[in-house]
Amino acid sequence: MSAVEWQPRSEDFARATDADRRRGEQRLVRPSISYWQDAWRRLKRNPRAVVSLGIVVALSLFTIAGPWVWRVNPAAQDIDQISRPPGAGGTGRIVEPYIQWAGVTTETLATAGSALATNIRLAEPATTQAVRLEWAPAANASGYHVYRNISSPRVGRALGLPLAEIIDPHRVSFEDRFDLEPVKYWYSIVALDANGAEADDYAVFEVEPAMVITAEEAADRGWIADAGAVRVGDMVALPNHPLGTDYLGRDMLSRLMHGARVSLFIGVVAPLLFVFFGIVYGSTAGFAGGRIDQLMMRVADFVVALPFLLFMILFRIAFGVQPGESGVLPMLVALVLLSWPSTARLVRGQVLQIRNEGYIGASRLLGARTGYLVFRHMIPNTIGVILVTLTFEVPRVIFIEAFLSFIGMGVAPPTPSWGSMSNEGIKTMLAHPHELLFPALFISVAVLAFNLLGDGLRDALDVRLRGRE
Amino acid sequence: MLAYILKRLVQGAVTVWFIATATFVAMHAVPGDPLRGERIANEQILANLEARYGLDKPLLEQYVVYIGGMLRGDFGLSYVQQNRRVNDIIREHFPVSATLGILAMAFATVGGVLWGALTAIYRNRLPDVVIMFAVIVGISVPSFVVAAFSQLALVSLNSAFGSSLLPVAGWGTVWHMLVPALVLGLSTMAYLTRLMRSSMLDITTSDFVRTARAKGLPPTRIFLRHQLRNAILPVVTVLGPQIALITTGGFVVELVFAIPGLGRYFVDAVHQLDYTVIMGTTTFYGAFLVFMVLVVDVLYSFIDPRVTLE
């Protein structure tokens, strides 16, 4: 072979070793590529499949390695940070323990002028320990109602949480100590007329309390090691919740990780189980043929005819979930019981098709036993189709798990799963959309990735498409 | 034809019997007793109640009574609402679910065929890319998430316009049905769009379309008479299973939108362990599905003359 100016165009053809190159020889031999090498090569050319594969790997890492890195107990409640939106944890200032406040009373009552409580101001800087409001009396008021809202009450008359009814016209102050959080509050003060009825109009005051805590409380909650080590006025770091907290103050990131363990565990293990069962059932039927085949397929038809979701729910209650159990096992069993027929049908069809191929006959003629035929010919020839089915079953099962957990028929609380988190998140959707958004996003991304990966695998493993792109 | 329908009806009856039996077995495998959970005053009352529901009889006799009642179209008494018959519950709530399902199916079919045809015409151009992206999203996002966020959108829409353009939840008028039906039909629409697109692309390259074009037929006529009519066939094939999916999958949408349908009632019954209602609803749904698949199969032979029923 003479030396040629060699420009490698495709890595397929680049098989020259260093020794060859020294000799000035080039071998332009197309390598023989096995089925799997070819499939992998074609999968790599499909950008959507590669991205999906990356997402699947990332999700697996998130699930498996995540809880090792982010070591927050998914069941631990952070009662100071409930339904907190995503972001850094922030800091809190150390303050003295709470001291009683006498409030403000006034001797001079207004008889004319504004019917609104005017000149609302803070008696002291607002903290999460207490918000102390005082105001100038409204004209002819017999008392006041105080409301607190977490959004501006200007739209309509949604004043929020009724905090107090003050029936002494002389008292023009109010101290709020109820469940304060470092978020923006809108206090509405409504004057009462002589009969104690609310006036139509109201005065609104907007305030955002600062996060404070006493040294003892901070030590109690483990934010600082020793209550004696900090002084009043020091800033201490609050526990960090990068993705916020849920309605019970549990860390969203940690729950998403542990929820992924449940959702992806069911999503991967259930298809593995029922696809395996389907392979055994389908190949048995296909090999047996005749009466047995007919009977076995008729049973499969019956199972297919069952209304799937209703029976998932039925099985779930039939197996029952004892207190303290997660309910993962009943769901797995129910999924396997109801989902195997599609794979069984597919495998049976493949087996029937391959059984009549020439190479099987040839192999049998050469004295091959059934076991050899199965492992040498049947399985390698159907594994591609099965793998694709498996990939498409994963998102379906993730959906089913999410769906069942959403209606309260899946995993039992407090076990987190993406579906049960969505179920909890939907209740506080209006005020705290992140509690629904994150689990929903994870479900959608996981399902999308597995679907696209399945598409890619189907194209890559289809031998008929080989060399046609 | 008639023989075929008869054969399918017999097969369907066997399937329904199987469903009923499976439901019965599943319900009687449930640990505990449906009446023990109630606050029963004394043993005598419990015995009376058990006698009323036939729970004092041996299991086999209960099964015979249950199947016998079902043959007469009687699903028995509810355990929780003790004076209501399961038949009345189904009669009251099923029309709501059916209306929602039919509307959703109409949305899904019309949308799927339309979008699918559109993507095939604009293959690899902007409308195709946009629609196919929406389809992927529609397949990947669970229906309860779509339902929740569409509710959120409705709330902000209504407050933005200062009026209730479309109700956020509930049931009663046509306006109540639109958004839930759309949400319910979304994933089916996405699926049908995909199917329609690929079958449309197959048809576009087929010989008879080329011939029609060579004959000089106007493109709209080719599109309507040759392409659309043939491309729609695979869509019709999957309608039966899809109807099944939509009617049984309706309960999430019914739950989120507070629609008094049978699906929601079923979930309630499951939470309250109302055994007769659970058994009755499941069997009823099973029978409904078997029937719908049969109807679609028969319809298919009318649409596609090449198919002969045997």
HADDOCK unambig.tbl for C-alpha pairs under 7 A between the chains (distance, minus, plus):
assign (segid A and resid 302 and name CA) (segid B and resid 15 and name CA) 6.09 0.50 0.50
assign (segid A and resid 305 and name CA) (segid B and resid 15 and name CA) 6.94 0.50 0.50
assign (segid A and resid 306 and name CA) (segid B and resid 19 and name CA) 6.17 0.50 0.50
assign (segid A and resid 306 and name CA) (segid B and resid 286 and name CA) 6.43 0.50 0.50
assign (segid A and resid 307 and name CA) (segid B and resid 286 and name CA) 5.81 0.50 0.50
assign (segid A and resid 309 and name CA) (segid B and resid 248 and name CA) 6.89 0.50 0.50
assign (segid A and resid 310 and name CA) (segid B and resid 282 and name CA) 6.55 0.50 0.50
assign (segid A and resid 314 and name CA) (segid B and resid 26 and name CA) 6.69 0.50 0.50
assign (segid A and resid 315 and name CA) (segid B and resid 26 and name CA) 6.55 0.50 0.50
assign (segid A and resid 317 and name CA) (segid B and resid 30 and name CA) 6.55 0.50 0.50
assign (segid A and resid 318 and name CA) (segid B and resid 26 and name CA) 5.63 0.50 0.50
assign (segid A and resid 318 and name CA) (segid B and resid 27 and name CA) 6.15 0.50 0.50
assign (segid A and resid 318 and name CA) (segid B and resid 29 and name CA) 5.68 0.50 0.50
assign (segid A and resid 318 and name CA) (segid B and resid 30 and name CA) 4.25 0.50 0.50
assign (segid A and resid 319 and name CA) (segid B and resid 30 and name CA) 6.55 0.50 0.50
assign (segid A and resid 320 and name CA) (segid B and resid 30 and name CA) 6.87 0.50 0.50
assign (segid A and resid 399 and name CA) (segid B and resid 142 and name CA) 6.72 0.50 0.50
assign (segid A and resid 426 and name CA) (segid B and resid 148 and name CA) 6.87 0.50 0.50
assign (segid A and resid 440 and name CA) (segid B and resid 145 and name CA) 6.38 0.50 0.50
assign (segid A and resid 444 and name CA) (segid B and resid 140 and name CA) 5.04 0.50 0.50
assign (segid A and resid 444 and name CA) (segid B and resid 141 and name CA) 4.84 0.50 0.50
assign (segid A and resid 447 and name CA) (segid B and resid 140 and name CA) 5.46 0.50 0.50
assign (segid A and resid 448 and name CA) (segid B and resid 140 and name CA) 5.12 0.50 0.50
